[in-house]
Amino acid sequence: MKNLPPEALQQVASYFHVLAEPNRLRILNFLRQGERNVGELAQLCSCTAANISRHLLLMTQQGLVAREGRGTSVYYRIADPSVYALCDLVCDSIARQFERTSEHRQALLSRTGVSS
């Protein structure tokens, strides 16, 4: 982020904003397994097709996914695979934090003689 102009920082913030929604992260996970159409993603996410389409529009605008029309269907795939490296880095960090918190909680419980 060093020396980025304000316009670029706004783009970075928009990118992270798109990633800040759990259903979009779920969509990214499903697309990690291969391309899918809106109907398939809606079924997998237990959402309406309209809801999935709105999420995919935002993700397409940020360059995370690409779309390709085939007949009457549109298929989506990951356009920027580096998003997975970013998500994996964040998820690993959160998992470590969760583990430390859990260990800390266990230590406190054992000191007070309470079992979990």
Backbone atoms as SQL, in Angstrom:
CREATE TABLE atoms (id INTEGER PRIMARY KEY, chain TEXT, resi INTEGER, resn TEXT, atom TEXT, x REAL, y REAL, z REAL);
INSERT INTO atoms VALUES
  (1, 'A', 1, 'MET', 'N', 0.812, -1.191, 0.000),
  (2, 'A', 1, 'MET', 'CA', 0.000, 0.000, 0.000),
  (3, 'A', 1, 'MET', 'C', 0.857, 1.256, 0.000),
  (4, 'A', 2, 'LYS', 'N', 2.143, 1.058, 0.128),
  (5, 'A', 2, 'LYS', 'CA', 3.037, 2.220, 0.163),
  (6, 'A', 2, 'LYS', 'C', 2.905, 3.038, -1.112),
  (7, 'A', 3, 'ASN', 'N', 2.802, 4.334, -0.906),
  (8, 'A', 3, 'ASN', 'CA', 2.826, 5.298, -2.000),
  (9, 'A', 3, 'ASN', 'C', 1.707, 5.140, -3.026),
  (10, 'A', 4, 'LEU', 'N', 0.637, 4.476, -2.659),
  (11, 'A', 4, 'LEU', 'CA', -0.487, 4.366, -3.584),
  (12, 'A', 4, 'LEU', 'C', -1.296, 5.659, -3.553),
  (13, 'A', 5, 'PRO', 'N', -1.724, 6.112, -4.716),
  (14, 'A', 5, 'PRO', 'CA', -2.570, 7.311, -4.733),
  (15, 'A', 5, 'PRO', 'C', -3.950, 6.999, -4.145),
  (16, 'A', 6, 'PRO', 'N', -4.671, 8.020, -3.721),
  (17, 'A', 6, 'PRO', 'CA', -5.987, 7.803, -3.111),
  (18, 'A', 6, 'PRO', 'C', -6.936, 6.974, -3.978),
  (19, 'A', 7, 'GLU', 'N', -6.872, 7.140, -5.294),
  (20, 'A', 7, 'GLU', 'CA', -7.749, 6.373, -6.184),
  (21, 'A', 7, 'GLU', 'C', -7.447, 4.873, -6.087),
  (22, 'A', 8, 'ALA', 'N', -6.182, 4.544, -5.993),
  (23, 'A', 8, 'ALA', 'CA', -5.796, 3.135, -5.880),
  (24, 'A', 8, 'ALA', 'C', -6.221, 2.571, -4.531),
  (25, 'A', 9, 'LEU', 'N', -6.086, 3.366, -3.477),
  (26, 'A', 9, 'LEU', 'CA', -6.527, 2.915, -2.155),
  (27, 'A', 9, 'LEU', 'C', -8.036, 2.677, -2.138),
  (28, 'A', 10, 'GLN', 'N', -8.781, 3.502, -2.854),
  (29, 'A', 10, 'GLN', 'CA', -10.223, 3.301, -2.963),
  (30, 'A', 10, 'GLN', 'C', -10.517, 1.971, -3.658),
  (31, 'A', 11, 'GLN', 'N', -9.753, 1.652, -4.680),
  (32, 'A', 11, 'GLN', 'CA', -9.925, 0.377, -5.396),
  (33, 'A', 11, 'GLN', 'C', -9.615, -0.801, -4.468),
  (34, 'A', 12, 'VAL', 'N', -8.578, -0.674, -3.658),
  (35, 'A', 12, 'VAL', 'CA', -8.238, -1.722, -2.690),
  (36, 'A', 12, 'VAL', 'C', -9.383, -1.892, -1.697),
  (37, 'A', 13, 'ALA', 'N', -9.919, -0.795, -1.200),
  (38, 'A', 13, 'ALA', 'CA', -11.031, -0.866, -0.253),
  (39, 'A', 13, 'ALA', 'C', -12.254, -1.532, -0.895),
  (40, 'A', 14, 'SER', 'N', -12.521, -1.226, -2.147),
  (41, 'A', 14, 'SER', 'CA', -13.653, -1.841, -2.851),
  (42, 'A', 14, 'SER', 'C', -13.444, -3.346, -3.016),
  (43, 'A', 15, 'TYR', 'N', -12.225, -3.734, -3.298),
  (44, 'A', 15, 'TYR', 'CA', -11.883, -5.158, -3.440),
  (45, 'A', 15, 'TYR', 'C', -12.173, -5.895, -2.126),
  (46, 'A', 16, 'PHE', 'N', -11.694, -5.330, -1.018),
  (47, 'A', 16, 'PHE', 'CA', -11.926, -5.967, 0.282),
  (48, 'A', 16, 'PHE', 'C', -13.399, -5.917, 0.674),
  (49, 'A', 17, 'HIS', 'N', -14.100, -4.886, 0.263),
  (50, 'A', 17, 'HIS', 'CA', -15.536, -4.798, 0.539),
  (51, 'A', 17, 'HIS', 'C', -16.265, -5.978, -0.104),
  (52, 'A', 18, 'VAL', 'N', -15.891, -6.315, -1.310),
  (53, 'A', 18, 'VAL', 'CA', -16.515, -7.450, -1.993),
  (54, 'A', 18, 'VAL', 'C', -16.235, -8.747, -1.228),
  (55, 'A', 19, 'LEU', 'N', -15.055, -8.864, -0.665),
  (56, 'A', 19, 'LEU', 'CA', -14.694, -10.075, 0.077),
  (57, 'A', 19, 'LEU', 'C', -15.278, -10.107, 1.489),
  (58, 'A', 20, 'ALA', 'N', -15.900, -9.021, 1.915),
  (59, 'A', 20, 'ALA', 'CA', -16.392, -8.915, 3.288),
  (60, 'A', 20, 'ALA', 'C', -17.798, -9.482, 3.465),
  (61, 'A', 21, 'GLU', 'N', -18.297, -10.228, 2.501),
  (62, 'A', 21, 'GLU', 'CA', -19.649, -10.775, 2.587),
  (63, 'A', 21, 'GLU', 'C', -19.555, -12.304, 2.566),
  (64, 'A', 22, 'PRO', 'N', -20.084, -12.978, 3.574),
  (65, 'A', 22, 'PRO', 'CA', -19.935, -14.438, 3.673),
  (66, 'A', 22, 'PRO', 'C', -20.431, -15.222, 2.458),
  (67, 'A', 23, 'ASN', 'N', -21.546, -14.814, 1.860),
  (68, 'A', 23, 'ASN', 'CA', -22.027, -15.557, 0.695),
  (69, 'A', 23, 'ASN', 'C', -21.079, -15.434, -0.492),
  (70, 'A', 24, 'ARG', 'N', -20.420, -14.295, -0.622),
  (71, 'A', 24, 'ARG', 'CA', -19.446, -14.156, -1.710),
  (72, 'A', 24, 'ARG', 'C', -18.245, -15.062, -1.472),
  (73, 'A', 25, 'LEU', 'N', -17.855, -15.199, -0.218),
  (74, 'A', 25, 'LEU', 'CA', -16.758, -16.125, 0.092),
  (75, 'A', 25, 'LEU', 'C', -17.176, -17.561, -0.203),
  (76, 'A', 26, 'ARG', 'N', -18.421, -17.885, 0.081),
  (77, 'A', 26, 'ARG', 'CA', -18.928, -19.228, -0.239),
  (78, 'A', 26, 'ARG', 'C', -18.903, -19.452, -1.750),
  (79, 'A', 27, 'ILE', 'N', -19.319, -18.449, -2.503),
  (80, 'A', 27, 'ILE', 'CA', -19.295, -18.548, -3.967),
  (81, 'A', 27, 'ILE', 'C', -17.872, -18.787, -4.442),
  (82, 'A', 28, 'LEU', 'N', -16.916, -18.039, -3.892),
  (83, 'A', 28, 'LEU', 'CA', -15.515, -18.237, -4.274),
  (84, 'A', 28, 'LEU', 'C', -15.060, -19.660, -3.982),
  (85, 'A', 29, 'ASN', 'N', -15.482, -20.206, -2.843),
  (86, 'A', 29, 'ASN', 'CA', -15.118, -21.585, -2.516),
  (87, 'A', 29, 'ASN', 'C', -15.703, -22.570, -3.514),
  (88, 'A', 30, 'PHE', 'N', -16.944, -22.360, -3.915),
  (89, 'A', 30, 'PHE', 'CA', -17.549, -23.261, -4.903),
  (90, 'A', 30, 'PHE', 'C', -16.883, -23.114, -6.262),
  (91, 'A', 31, 'LEU', 'N', -16.490, -21.898, -6.633),
  (92, 'A', 31, 'LEU', 'CA', -15.813, -21.697, -7.915),
  (93, 'A', 31, 'LEU', 'C', -14.393, -22.237, -7.901),
  (94, 'A', 32, 'ARG', 'N', -13.858, -22.435, -6.729),
  (95, 'A', 32, 'ARG', 'CA', -12.527, -23.034, -6.612),
  (96, 'A', 32, 'ARG', 'C', -12.537, -24.455, -7.181),
  (97, 'A', 33, 'GLN', 'N', -13.691, -25.093, -7.119),
  (98, 'A', 33, 'GLN', 'CA', -13.846, -26.463, -7.622),
  (99, 'A', 33, 'GLN', 'C', -14.110, -26.502, -9.127),
  (100, 'A', 34, 'GLY', 'N', -14.356, -25.353, -9.725),
  (101, 'A', 34, 'GLY', 'CA', -14.609, -25.298, -11.166),
  (102, 'A', 34, 'GLY', 'C', -15.735, -24.329, -11.470),
  (103, 'A', 35, 'GLU', 'N', -15.906, -24.056, -12.755),
  (104, 'A', 35, 'GLU', 'CA', -16.912, -23.076, -13.131),
  (105, 'A', 35, 'GLU', 'C', -18.324, -23.581, -12.855),
  (106, 'A', 36, 'ARG', 'N', -19.214, -22.625, -12.632),
  (107, 'A', 36, 'ARG', 'CA', -20.616, -22.926, -12.296),
  (108, 'A', 36, 'ARG', 'C', -21.509, -21.854, -12.899),
  (109, 'A', 37, 'ASN', 'N', -22.789, -22.217, -13.080),
  (110, 'A', 37, 'ASN', 'CA', -23.749, -21.200, -13.504),
  (111, 'A', 37, 'ASN', 'C', -24.525, -20.695, -12.292),
  (112, 'A', 38, 'VAL', 'N', -25.340, -19.686, -12.499),
  (113, 'A', 38, 'VAL', 'CA', -26.060, -19.046, -11.398),
  (114, 'A', 38, 'VAL', 'C', -26.957, -20.053, -10.678),
  (115, 'A', 39, 'GLY', 'N', -27.660, -20.876, -11.435),
  (116, 'A', 39, 'GLY', 'CA', -28.563, -21.854, -10.818),
  (117, 'A', 39, 'GLY', 'C', -27.834, -22.822, -9.912),
  (118, 'A', 40, 'GLU', 'N', -26.684, -23.307, -10.365),
  (119, 'A', 40, 'GLU', 'CA', -25.895, -24.231, -9.541),
  (120, 'A', 40, 'GLU', 'C', -25.424, -23.550, -8.268),
  (121, 'A', 41, 'LEU', 'N', -24.927, -22.319, -8.402),
  (122, 'A', 41, 'LEU', 'CA', -24.448, -21.591, -7.226),
  (123, 'A', 41, 'LEU', 'C', -25.585, -21.274, -6.263),
  (124, 'A', 42, 'ALA', 'N', -26.749, -20.934, -6.806),
  (125, 'A', 42, 'ALA', 'CA', -27.899, -20.641, -5.952),
  (126, 'A', 42, 'ALA', 'C', -28.281, -21.869, -5.135),
  (127, 'A', 43, 'GLN', 'N', -28.284, -23.013, -5.788),
  (128, 'A', 43, 'GLN', 'CA', -28.630, -24.255, -5.081),
  (129, 'A', 43, 'GLN', 'C', -27.584, -24.576, -4.014),
  (130, 'A', 44, 'LEU', 'N', -26.319, -24.466, -4.364),
  (131, 'A', 44, 'LEU', 'CA', -25.244, -24.762, -3.414),
  (132, 'A', 44, 'LEU', 'C', -25.251, -23.822, -2.211),
  (133, 'A', 45, 'CYS', 'N', -25.600, -22.553, -2.452),
  (134, 'A', 45, 'CYS', 'CA', -25.583, -21.547, -1.383),
  (135, 'A', 45, 'CYS', 'C', -26.931, -21.413, -0.680),
  (136, 'A', 46, 'SER', 'N', -27.927, -22.144, -1.139),
  (137, 'A', 46, 'SER', 'CA', -29.291, -22.021, -0.598),
  (138, 'A', 46, 'SER', 'C', -29.779, -20.572, -0.657),
  (139, 'A', 47, 'CYS', 'N', -29.557, -19.938, -1.798),
  (140, 'A', 47, 'CYS', 'CA', -29.976, -18.556, -2.040),
  (141, 'A', 47, 'CYS', 'C', -30.800, -18.516, -3.323),
  (142, 'A', 48, 'THR', 'N', -31.434, -17.386, -3.559),
  (143, 'A', 48, 'THR', 'CA', -32.148, -17.220, -4.821),
  (144, 'A', 48, 'THR', 'C', -31.155, -16.911, -5.935),
  (145, 'A', 49, 'ALA', 'N', -31.561, -17.210, -7.153),
  (146, 'A', 49, 'ALA', 'CA', -30.715, -16.908, -8.309),
  (147, 'A', 49, 'ALA', 'C', -30.484, -15.399, -8.408),
  (148, 'A', 50, 'ALA', 'N', -31.494, -14.604, -8.076),
  (149, 'A', 50, 'ALA', 'CA', -31.343, -13.144, -8.133),
  (150, 'A', 50, 'ALA', 'C', -30.281, -12.673, -7.141),
  (151, 'A', 51, 'ASN', 'N', -30.270, -13.247, -5.959),
  (152, 'A', 51, 'ASN', 'CA', -29.288, -12.891, -4.938),
  (153, 'A', 51, 'ASN', 'C', -27.879, -13.251, -5.420),
  (154, 'A', 52, 'ILE', 'N', -27.726, -14.451, -5.939),
  (155, 'A', 52, 'ILE', 'CA', -26.419, -14.891, -6.448),
  (156, 'A', 52, 'ILE', 'C', -25.970, -14.004, -7.599),
  (157, 'A', 53, 'SER', 'N', -26.899, -13.644, -8.476),
  (158, 'A', 53, 'SER', 'CA', -26.552, -12.776, -9.612),
  (159, 'A', 53, 'SER', 'C', -26.029, -11.431, -9.149),
  (160, 'A', 54, 'ARG', 'N', -26.619, -10.859, -8.104),
  (161, 'A', 54, 'ARG', 'CA', -26.131, -9.581, -7.575),
  (162, 'A', 54, 'ARG', 'C', -24.709, -9.727, -7.027),
  (163, 'A', 55, 'HIS', 'N', -24.471, -10.818, -6.307),
  (164, 'A', 55, 'HIS', 'CA', -23.123, -11.052, -5.781),
  (165, 'A', 55, 'HIS', 'C', -22.123, -11.214, -6.928),
  (166, 'A', 56, 'LEU', 'N', -22.499, -11.983, -7.919),
  (167, 'A', 56, 'LEU', 'CA', -21.595, -12.232, -9.051),
  (168, 'A', 56, 'LEU', 'C', -21.313, -10.956, -9.843),
  (169, 'A', 57, 'LEU', 'N', -22.285, -10.075, -9.930),
  (170, 'A', 57, 'LEU', 'CA', -22.073, -8.808, -10.621),
  (171, 'A', 57, 'LEU', 'C', -20.976, -8.006, -9.924),
  (172, 'A', 58, 'LEU', 'N', -21.071, -7.893, -8.609),
  (173, 'A', 58, 'LEU', 'CA', -20.038, -7.169, -7.852),
  (174, 'A', 58, 'LEU', 'C', -18.677, -7.838, -7.993),
  (175, 'A', 59, 'MET', 'N', -18.664, -9.150, -7.946),
  (176, 'A', 59, 'MET', 'CA', -17.400, -9.881, -8.048),
  (177, 'A', 59, 'MET', 'C', -16.797, -9.744, -9.441),
  (178, 'A', 60, 'THR', 'N', -17.653, -9.672, -10.453),
  (179, 'A', 60, 'THR', 'CA', -17.178, -9.469, -11.822),
  (180, 'A', 60, 'THR', 'C', -16.619, -8.065, -11.983),
  (181, 'A', 61, 'GLN', 'N', -17.311, -7.081, -11.421),
  (182, 'A', 61, 'GLN', 'CA', -16.846, -5.691, -11.511),
  (183, 'A', 61, 'GLN', 'C', -15.477, -5.507, -10.863),
  (184, 'A', 62, 'GLN', 'N', -15.182, -6.269, -9.824),
  (185, 'A', 62, 'GLN', 'CA', -13.881, -6.175, -9.150),
  (186, 'A', 62, 'GLN', 'C', -12.829, -7.065, -9.797),
  (187, 'A', 63, 'GLY', 'N', -13.212, -7.821, -10.804),
  (188, 'A', 63, 'GLY', 'CA', -12.246, -8.661, -11.507),
  (189, 'A', 63, 'GLY', 'C', -11.947, -9.979, -10.814),
  (190, 'A', 64, 'LEU', 'N', -12.771, -10.352, -9.836),
  (191, 'A', 64, 'LEU', 'CA', -12.561, -11.626, -9.139),
  (192, 'A', 64, 'LEU', 'C', -13.046, -12.808, -9.964),
  (193, 'A', 65, 'VAL', 'N', -14.156, -12.624, -10.654),
  (194, 'A', 65, 'VAL', 'CA', -14.706, -13.699, -11.476),
  (195, 'A', 65, 'VAL', 'C', -14.893, -13.204, -12.902),
  (196, 'A', 66, 'ALA', 'N', -14.922, -14.156, -13.810),
  (197, 'A', 66, 'ALA', 'CA', -15.191, -13.873, -15.222),
  (198, 'A', 66, 'ALA', 'C', -16.421, -14.667, -15.616),
  (199, 'A', 67, 'ARG', 'N', -17.136, -14.151, -16.586),
  (200, 'A', 67, 'ARG', 'CA', -18.352, -14.821, -17.036),
  (201, 'A', 67, 'ARG', 'C', -18.245, -15.160, -18.510),
  (202, 'A', 68, 'GLU', 'N', -18.902, -16.255, -18.865),
  (203, 'A', 68, 'GLU', 'CA', -18.905, -16.689, -20.263),
  (204, 'A', 68, 'GLU', 'C', -20.282, -17.240, -20.591),
  (205, 'A', 69, 'GLY', 'N', -20.909, -16.661, -21.600),
  (206, 'A', 69, 'GLY', 'CA', -22.212, -17.130, -22.032),
  (207, 'A', 69, 'GLY', 'C', -22.076, -18.367, -22.914),
  (208, 'A', 70, 'ARG', 'N', -22.906, -19.354, -22.640),
  (209, 'A', 70, 'ARG', 'CA', -22.963, -20.572, -23.452),
  (210, 'A', 70, 'ARG', 'C', -24.429, -20.911, -23.665),
  (211, 'A', 71, 'GLY', 'N', -24.902, -20.653, -24.849),
  (212, 'A', 71, 'GLY', 'CA', -26.319, -20.888, -25.116),
  (213, 'A', 71, 'GLY', 'C', -27.154, -19.970, -24.249),
  (214, 'A', 72, 'THR', 'N', -28.038, -20.552, -23.468),
  (215, 'A', 72, 'THR', 'CA', -28.902, -19.747, -22.606),
  (216, 'A', 72, 'THR', 'C', -28.347, -19.597, -21.192),
  (217, 'A', 73, 'SER', 'N', -27.201, -20.192, -20.929),
  (218, 'A', 73, 'SER', 'CA', -26.608, -20.121, -19.591),
  (219, 'A', 73, 'SER', 'C', -25.349, -19.273, -19.596),
  (220, 'A', 74, 'VAL', 'N', -25.063, -18.718, -18.436),
  (221, 'A', 74, 'VAL', 'CA', -23.817, -17.978, -18.221),
  (222, 'A', 74, 'VAL', 'C', -23.050, -18.715, -17.140),
  (223, 'A', 75, 'TYR', 'N', -21.794, -19.008, -17.433),
  (224, 'A', 75, 'TYR', 'CA', -20.940, -19.708, -16.479),
  (225, 'A', 75, 'TYR', 'C', -19.904, -18.746, -15.924),
  (226, 'A', 76, 'TYR', 'N', -19.628, -18.927, -14.642),
  (227, 'A', 76, 'TYR', 'CA', -18.679, -18.074, -13.938),
  (228, 'A', 76, 'TYR', 'C', -17.485, -18.909, -13.512),
  (229, 'A', 77, 'ARG', 'N', -16.328, -18.275, -13.561),
  (230, 'A', 77, 'ARG', 'CA', -15.086, -18.920, -13.123),
  (231, 'A', 77, 'ARG', 'C', -14.223, -17.850, -12.455),
  (232, 'A', 78, 'ILE', 'N', -13.232, -18.287, -11.750),
  (233, 'A', 78, 'ILE', 'CA', -12.308, -17.364, -11.098),
  (234, 'A', 78, 'ILE', 'C', -11.458, -16.670, -12.155),
  (235, 'A', 79, 'ALA', 'N', -11.404, -15.361, -12.079),
  (236, 'A', 79, 'ALA', 'CA', -10.582, -14.587, -13.004),
  (237, 'A', 79, 'ALA', 'C', -9.233, -14.242, -12.389),
  (238, 'A', 80, 'ASP', 'N', -9.183, -14.187, -11.062),
  (239, 'A', 80, 'ASP', 'CA', -7.959, -13.810, -10.355),
  (240, 'A', 80, 'ASP', 'C', -7.669, -14.850, -9.282),
  (241, 'A', 81, 'PRO', 'N', -6.926, -15.908, -9.634),
  (242, 'A', 81, 'PRO', 'CA', -6.653, -16.970, -8.659),
  (243, 'A', 81, 'PRO', 'C', -5.891, -16.500, -7.423),
  (244, 'A', 82, 'SER', 'N', -5.263, -15.328, -7.483),
  (245, 'A', 82, 'SER', 'CA', -4.529, -14.843, -6.307),
  (246, 'A', 82, 'SER', 'C', -5.469, -14.557, -5.141),
  (247, 'A', 83, 'VAL', 'N', -6.769, -14.439, -5.410),
  (248, 'A', 83, 'VAL', 'CA', -7.721, -14.216, -4.322),
  (249, 'A', 83, 'VAL', 'C', -7.685, -15.381, -3.336),
  (250, 'A', 84, 'TYR', 'N', -7.386, -16.582, -3.828),
  (251, 'A', 84, 'TYR', 'CA', -7.317, -17.740, -2.937),
  (252, 'A', 84, 'TYR', 'C', -6.112, -17.667, -2.017),
  (253, 'A', 85, 'ALA', 'N', -5.008, -17.160, -2.512),
  (254, 'A', 85, 'ALA', 'CA', -3.830, -16.984, -1.645),
  (255, 'A', 85, 'ALA', 'C', -4.155, -15.993, -0.537),
  (256, 'A', 86, 'LEU', 'N', -4.837, -14.920, -0.888),
  (257, 'A', 86, 'LEU', 'CA', -5.229, -13.926, 0.103),
  (258, 'A', 86, 'LEU', 'C', -6.192, -14.528, 1.129),
  (259, 'A', 87, 'CYS', 'N', -7.217, -15.215, 0.646),
  (260, 'A', 87, 'CYS', 'CA', -8.202, -15.820, 1.555),
  (261, 'A', 87, 'CYS', 'C', -7.562, -16.889, 2.439),
  (262, 'A', 88, 'ASP', 'N', -6.680, -17.686, 1.869),
  (263, 'A', 88, 'ASP', 'CA', -6.004, -18.713, 2.664),
  (264, 'A', 88, 'ASP', 'C', -5.136, -18.082, 3.751),
  (265, 'A', 89, 'LEU', 'N', -4.461, -17.001, 3.424),
  (266, 'A', 89, 'LEU', 'CA', -3.631, -16.304, 4.397),
  (267, 'A', 89, 'LEU', 'C', -4.483, -15.794, 5.555),
  (268, 'A', 90, 'VAL', 'N', -5.611, -15.180, 5.243),
  (269, 'A', 90, 'VAL', 'CA', -6.500, -14.646, 6.280),
  (270, 'A', 90, 'VAL', 'C', -7.115, -15.784, 7.093),
  (271, 'A', 91, 'CYS', 'N', -7.577, -16.830, 6.407),
  (272, 'A', 91, 'CYS', 'CA', -8.201, -17.954, 7.117),
  (273, 'A', 91, 'CYS', 'C', -7.207, -18.648, 8.043),
  (274, 'A', 92, 'ASP', 'N', -5.972, -18.810, 7.599),
  (275, 'A', 92, 'ASP', 'CA', -4.952, -19.419, 8.453),
  (276, 'A', 92, 'ASP', 'C', -4.690, -18.550, 9.680),
  (277, 'A', 93, 'SER', 'N', -4.648, -17.243, 9.495),
  (278, 'A', 93, 'SER', 'CA', -4.432, -16.330, 10.613),
  (279, 'A', 93, 'SER', 'C', -5.582, -16.423, 11.614),
  (280, 'A', 94, 'ILE', 'N', -6.801, -16.461, 11.120),
  (281, 'A', 94, 'ILE', 'CA', -7.962, -16.566, 12.007),
  (282, 'A', 94, 'ILE', 'C', -7.971, -17.904, 12.725),
  (283, 'A', 95, 'ALA', 'N', -7.594, -18.955, 12.034),
  (284, 'A', 95, 'ALA', 'CA', -7.538, -20.278, 12.670),
  (285, 'A', 95, 'ALA', 'C', -6.519, -20.281, 13.809),
  (286, 'A', 96, 'ARG', 'N', -5.368, -19.634, 13.600),
  (287, 'A', 96, 'ARG', 'CA', -4.363, -19.551, 14.664),
  (288, 'A', 96, 'ARG', 'C', -4.890, -18.738, 15.846),
  (289, 'A', 97, 'GLN', 'N', -5.574, -17.638, 15.560),
  (290, 'A', 97, 'GLN', 'CA', -6.150, -16.831, 16.638),
  (291, 'A', 97, 'GLN', 'C', -7.184, -17.639, 17.416),
  (292, 'A', 98, 'PHE', 'N', -8.014, -18.370, 16.702),
  (293, 'A', 98, 'PHE', 'CA', -9.032, -19.195, 17.342),
  (294, 'A', 98, 'PHE', 'C', -8.383, -20.253, 18.231),
  (295, 'A', 99, 'GLU', 'N', -7.312, -20.856, 17.735),
  (296, 'A', 99, 'GLU', 'CA', -6.608, -21.882, 18.498),
  (297, 'A', 99, 'GLU', 'C', -5.997, -21.286, 19.772),
  (298, 'A', 100, 'ARG', 'N', -5.371, -20.101, 19.647),
  (299, 'A', 100, 'ARG', 'CA', -4.786, -19.448, 20.831),
  (300, 'A', 100, 'ARG', 'C', -5.870, -19.094, 21.840),
  (301, 'A', 101, 'THR', 'N', -6.990, -18.592, 21.364),
  (302, 'A', 101, 'THR', 'CA', -8.102, -18.246, 22.255),
  (303, 'A', 101, 'THR', 'C', -8.634, -19.486, 22.950),
  (304, 'A', 102, 'SER', 'N', -8.754, -20.567, 22.217),
  (305, 'A', 102, 'SER', 'CA', -9.249, -21.816, 22.780),
  (306, 'A', 102, 'SER', 'C', -8.286, -22.350, 23.838),
  (307, 'A', 103, 'GLU', 'N', -6.989, -22.304, 23.536),
  (308, 'A', 103, 'GLU', 'CA', -5.983, -22.754, 24.502),
  (309, 'A', 103, 'GLU', 'C', -6.010, -21.873, 25.745),
  (310, 'A', 104, 'HIS', 'N', -6.154, -20.581, 25.551),
  (311, 'A', 104, 'HIS', 'CA', -6.212, -19.641, 26.683),
  (312, 'A', 104, 'HIS', 'C', -7.441, -19.945, 27.541),
  (313, 'A', 105, 'ARG', 'N', -8.561, -20.183, 26.902),
  (314, 'A', 105, 'ARG', 'CA', -9.794, -20.497, 27.640),
  (315, 'A', 105, 'ARG', 'C', -9.632, -21.790, 28.429),
  (316, 'A', 106, 'GLN', 'N', -9.016, -22.800, 27.814),
  (317, 'A', 106, 'GLN', 'CA', -8.778, -24.081, 28.506),
  (318, 'A', 106, 'GLN', 'C', -7.882, -23.887, 29.722),
  (319, 'A', 107, 'ALA', 'N', -6.837, -23.061, 29.568),
  (320, 'A', 107, 'ALA', 'CA', -5.921, -22.794, 30.681),
  (321, 'A', 107, 'ALA', 'C', -6.650, -22.113, 31.825),
  (322, 'A', 108, 'LEU', 'N', -7.499, -21.156, 31.502),
  (323, 'A', 108, 'LEU', 'CA', -8.264, -20.473, 32.552),
  (324, 'A', 108, 'LEU', 'C', -9.206, -21.429, 33.257),
  (325, 'A', 109, 'LEU', 'N', -9.872, -22.271, 32.484),
  (326, 'A', 109, 'LEU', 'CA', -10.805, -23.237, 33.081),
  (327, 'A', 109, 'LEU', 'C', -10.083, -24.223, 33.978),
  (328, 'A', 110, 'SER', 'N', -8.898, -24.682, 33.564),
  (329, 'A', 110, 'SER', 'CA', -8.179, -25.659, 34.391),
  (330, 'A', 110, 'SER', 'C', -7.668, -25.011, 35.687),
  (331, 'A', 111, 'ARG', 'N', -7.327, -23.713, 35.623),
  (332, 'A', 111, 'ARG', 'CA', -6.879, -23.020, 36.831),
  (333, 'A', 111, 'ARG', 'C', -8.015, -22.825, 37.831),
  (334, 'A', 112, 'THR', 'N', -9.212, -22.683, 37.331),
  (335, 'A', 112, 'THR', 'CA', -10.363, -22.461, 38.223),
  (336, 'A', 112, 'THR', 'C', -11.026, -23.764, 38.603),
  (337, 'A', 113, 'GLY', 'N', -10.543, -24.888, 38.043),
  (338, 'A', 113, 'GLY', 'CA', -11.101, -26.191, 38.373),
  (339, 'A', 113, 'GLY', 'C', -12.409, -26.493, 37.659),
  (340, 'A', 114, 'VAL', 'N', -12.731, -25.723, 36.634),
  (341, 'A', 114, 'VAL', 'CA', -13.939, -25.964, 35.851),
  (342, 'A', 114, 'VAL', 'C', -13.555, -26.761, 34.617),
  (343, 'A', 115, 'SER', 'N', -14.330, -27.784, 34.323),
  (344, 'A', 115, 'SER', 'CA', -14.051, -28.556, 33.101),
  (345, 'A', 115, 'SER', 'C', -14.978, -28.101, 32.004),
  (346, 'A', 116, 'SER', 'N', -14.509, -28.214, 30.785),
  (347, 'A', 116, 'SER', 'CA', -15.327, -27.749, 29.642),
  (348, 'A', 116, 'SER', 'C', -16.210, -28.826, 29.096);
